[in-house]
Amino acid sequence: METRVAVIGIIVEKPESAEKVNAVLHDYSDYIIGRMGIPYRQKGISIISIAMDAPQDAISALSGKLGRIPGVGVKAAFAKSF
């Protein structure tokens, strides 16, 4: 199956949503190349970036599941096909 490289940006505005975010990310851990999390204490949010190499459907599914968690914003950016 063809895979794509993508970066997913996640902003967690509700601290109580962090556990659900981590659970969803764990479900897709086979596709995750790397992860960086930054707590922005002054604003009370967390910023997470995820680098992935996965089928298009898996990236879209992950983004969708994260976006349905209350207090979580998600955007994905894809690399051009090689």
Contact map, one row per residue, 1 for C-alpha under 8 A:
1110000000000000000000000000000000000000000000000000001000000000000000000000000000
1111000000000000000000000000000000000000000000000000011000000000000000000000000000
1111100000000000000000000000000000000000000000000000111100000000000000000000000000
0111110000000000000000000000000000000000000000000001111100000000000000000000011010
0011111000000000000000000000000000000000000000000011110000000000000000000000011000
0001111100000000000000000000000000000000000000000011100000100000000000000001111000
0000111110000000000000000000000000000000000000001111000000000000000000000001110000
0000011111000000000000000000000000000000000000001111000000000010000000000111100000
0000001111100000000000000000000000000000000000111100000000000000000000000111000000
0000000111110000000000000000000000000000000000111000000000000000000000011110000000
0000000011111000000000000000000000000000000011110000000000000000000000011100000000
0000000001111110110000000000000000000000000011110000000000000000000000111000000000
0000000000111110000000000000000000000000000111000000000000000000000000110000000000
0000000000011111110000000000000000000000000010000000000000000000000001110000000000
0000000000011111110000000000000000000000000011000000000000000000000000000000000000
0000000000000111111000000000000000000000000000000000000000000000000000000000000000
0000000000010111111110000000000000000000000000000000000000000000000011110000000000
0000000000010111111111000000000000000000000000000000000000000000000000000000000000
0000000000000001111111100000000000000000000000000000000000000000000000000000000000
0000000000000000111111110000000000000000000000000000000000000000000010000000000000
0000000000000000111111111000000000000000000000000000000000000000010010000000000000
0000000000000000011111111100000000000000000000000000000000000000000000000000000000
0000000000000000001111111110000000000000000000000000000000000000000000000000000000
0000000000000000000111111111000000000000000000000000000000000100110000000000000000
0000000000000000000011111111100000000000000000000000000000000100000000000000000000
0000000000000000000001111111100000000000000000000000000000000000000000000000000000
0000000000000000000000111111110000000000000000000000000000000000000000000000000000
0000000000000000000000011111111100000000000000000000000001000100000000000000000000
0000000000000000000000001111111100000000000000000000000000000000000000000000000000
0000000000000000000000000011111100000000000000000000000000000000000000000000000000
0000000000000000000000000001111110000000000000000001110000000000000000000000000000
0000000000000000000000000001111111100000000000000111100000000000000000000000000000
0000000000000000000000000000001111100000000000000111100000000000000000000000000000
0000000000000000000000000000000111110000000000000111000000000000000000000000000000
0000000000000000000000000000000111111000000000011110000000000000000000000000000000
0000000000000000000000000000000001111100000000011100000000000000000000000000000000
0000000000000000000000000000000000111110000001111000000000000000000000000000000000
0000000000000000000000000000000000011111000001110000000000000000000000000000000000
0000000000000000000000000000000000001111100111100000000000000000000000000000000000
0000000000000000000000000000000000000111111111100000000000000000000000000000000000
0000000000000000000000000000000000000011111111000000000000000000000000000000000000
0000000000000000000000000000000000000001111100000000000000000000000000000000000000
0000000000000000000000000000000000000001111110000000000000000000000000000000000000
0000000000001000000000000000000000000011111111000000000000000000000000000000000000
0000000000111110000000000000000000000011101111100000000000000000000000000000000000
0000000000111010000000000000000000001111100111110000000000000000000000000000000000
0000000011110000000000000000000000001111000011111000000000000000000000000000000000
0000000011110000000000000000000000111100000001111100000000000000000000000000000000
0000001111000000000000000000000000111000000000111110000000000000000000000000000000
0000001110000000000000000000000111110000000000011111000000000000000000000000000000
0000111100000000000000000000000111100000000000001111100000000000000000000000000000
0001111100000000000000000000001111000000000000000111110000100000000000000000000000
0011110000000000000000000000001110000000000000000011111000000000000000000000000000
0111100000000000000000000000001000000000000000000001111101100000000000000000000000
1111000000000000000000000000000000000000000000000000111111100000000000000000000000
0011000000000000000000000000000000000000000000000000011111110000000000000000000000
0000000000000000000000000000000000000000000000000000001111111000000000000000000000
0000000000000000000000000001000000000000000000000000011111111100000000000000000000
0000010000000000000000000000000000000000000000000001011111111110000000000000000000
0000000000000000000000000000000000000000000000000000000111111111000000000000000000
0000000000000000000000000000000000000000000000000000000011111111100000000000000000
0000000000000000000000011001000000000000000000000000000001111111110000000000000000
0000000100000000000000000000000000000000000000000000000000111111111000000111000000
0000000000000000000000000000000000000000000000000000000000011111111100000000000000
0000000000000000000000010000000000000000000000000000000000001111111110000000000000
0000000000000000000010010000000000000000000000000000000000000111111110011100000000
0000000000000000000000000000000000000000000000000000000000000011111111011100000000
0000000000000000000000000000000000000000000000000000000000000001111111010000000000
0000000000000000100110000000000000000000000000000000000000000000111111110000000000
0000000000000100100000000000000000000000000000000000000000000000001111110000000000
0000000000011100100000000000000000000000000000000000000000000000000011111000000000
0000000001111100100000000000000000000000000000000000000000000000011111111100000000
0000000001110000000000000000000000000000000000000000000000000000011000111110000000
0000000111100000000000000000000000000000000000000000000000000010011000011111000000
0000000111000000000000000000000000000000000000000000000000000010000000001111100000
0000011110000000000000000000000000000000000000000000000000000010000000000111110000
0000011100000000000000000000000000000000000000000000000000000000000000000011111000
0001111000000000000000000000000000000000000000000000000000000000000000000001111100
0001110000000000000000000000000000000000000000000000000000000000000000000000111110
0000000000000000000000000000000000000000000000000000000000000000000000000000011111
0001000000000000000000000000000000000000000000000000000000000000000000000000001111
0000000000000000000000000000000000000000000000000000000000000000000000000000000111
